[in-house]
């Protein structure tokens, strides 16, 4: 699988932005991606050294619109920890 298809987008929340100080970054990844594939994709795209990858599956939420109900899309989230001597990932250009 191609690296750009494994890493879908960064997760930008208050908690994930606070973790960036400790070199922990959160990304939405493909639902079929493994930890090894995510590690290789992050190292290839951002040119950094990954120490640890934690992955969690997020179920779709029940949403209603009037009398109709449905679920949002399920997703897979990866929290990537970089080594202390690695450079930081720039998500936003300054």
Secondary structure, 3 states (H helix, E strand, C coil): CCHHHHEEEECCCHHHHHHHHHCEEEEEECCCCCHHHHHHHHHHHHCCCEEEEEEEEECCCEEEECCEEEECCCEEEEEEEECCCCCCCCCCCC
